[in-house]
Amino acid sequence: MNTSRTEPRSVIPQVSGAAVTGAVLACGAVHFFSWVRRDSDQACEKTDGLCWTWWDWAAIPLSFTTALIILIIVYKQLDIRPRLAVIPPTILLAPFPLLAAQATAGWWTATITGGTWSCFLALTAWSRYRVLGITASATLLLASLVVLYP
């Protein structure tokens, strides 16, 4: 089997770094959304009609922007390329596995799932592991959709 000289022999440090980053981001997002929900419930408890707080409107854009900035910085340091092909699916599709994990077993499962999701998608950056990464990511996404929408 001919291997390319441009690909590193071991991608374990990069994939591990992506997994840790995904786990930290997932844990932070779960706790941030929990705080937003508590703050909104507290602010709207005396309102009979519809009630939205500023945090209700800003939570999703703030979380996506924060995740985007952190992933760009960390993936650049880890030399995970092409970032344009790895980061958007990591951010845009992550809510499905995270919501499914949190709905079934709580925040710690969402944290583990966030790390797993980032790890699988980071694998797709190397041609040698691309099929494995896409297959594992698709399996996790499909399983989360089955949990969320039975």
N, C-alpha and C positions, 0 to 999 in steps of 0.2 A: 504494500500500500504506500503510495506516495503522499507524503504530508507536505504541506506548504511551510516554508521557512518563516513566513510572516506571522503565522499563528503561534502563540506560545504553547509549549508542551503541556503546561498545567494551567487550567483556568480556575482552579480552586480559590486562589486569593481574590480574584475579581468577583466570582460568583458568590463567595462568602460575604464579601463587602456589600454586594447588592442585596443579599438576603438580610443582613443586619440593618441596612438602610431602610429596606421595605418594612421590616418589623418595627423599627422605631417610628417611621411615618404612620404605619397602621395604628400603633398604640396611641400616638399623639392625636390622630384623627378621631379615633373612638372616644377618647377622653374629651376632646374639644367639642364634638357633637353632643356628648352627654351633658357637658356644661351649658351649651347653647340651649338644649331642651329644658334643663332646670331653670335657667335664667328666663326663658320665654314663659314657662309655666308660672313662675313667680310674678313676672310682670303682668301677665294676662289673667291672673286668678280672679280679679274683681270685674272683668269685662264679660258681658253676656254674649256679645257678638263675635265677629271675627277679629282676631288680634295678631299682629305681627310686630316683632321687634326688629331693630336694626340688625341684630345678630342673625335672625332668621334669614334675612336677605343676603347677608355677607358671608355666611358660613361656607357655602360651597365654593364661591370664587376664591376666598381666602385659603381654603384647604388645597385647592388645585394649584394656586399660585405658589404656595409654600412648598408643596411637593415637587412642582416643576423646578423651582430654583434649587432645592436641595439635591434632586436627582441630577440636574445638569452639573452641579459642582462636584458631587461625589463620583459620578460616572466619568467625568473628565479626569479626576485624580486616579481612578481605577483603570483608565484607558479602555473603557467599554465603548466600542464603536460598531456601527454607526448609531450615534445617540438619537438621531432623528427617527430611526426605525425602531428603537427600543423604548424610549421614554414615553411617547404618546400612548401606545397600548398599555403600558404599565400604569399610567395615570387614569386614562379614560375607561378602562375596563375593570380596574381594581375595585370599584364599589360593589360589583356583583359578588365576588368571592368574600369580600369583607363583610357585607351585610348577611350573607348566608352563614358565615362562621359565627358572627355575633348573635344571630337569631337562634342558632342551635346550641351554642355552648358558652357564650359570653365573650368578654373583651380579650382574654388571654388567647382564645382560639383565633380571634380576628388578628391578633398580633402575629401568631405563628403563620397564619394564612397569608398575611401581608408579606412576610419574609419569604415564604415559599413562592408566592406569585412573582415577586421581584427576581428571585433566583431563577425560576423557569424562563422568564422573559429575557433575563440577561444571558442565558445560555444561547439564545438565538443570535447573538452577536458574532459567534464563531461558526463558520460553515460546517465544521466537523460535528458540532452539537446542535445544529439548527433544527433538524428533524425531531430530535429528542425534546428540545425546548418548546417547539411549537406543539408537539403532541401532548406534552405534560401540561402546558398552559391551556390548551383547548379542553383537555380532560377536566382540569380544575374549574374552568369556566362553565362547561356543560354540567358538571356536578352541582355547582352553585346555582345554576338556573333551575335545575330539577328541585333543589331544596326550596328556592324562593317561589317558584311557580309550579306547584305539583299538579 
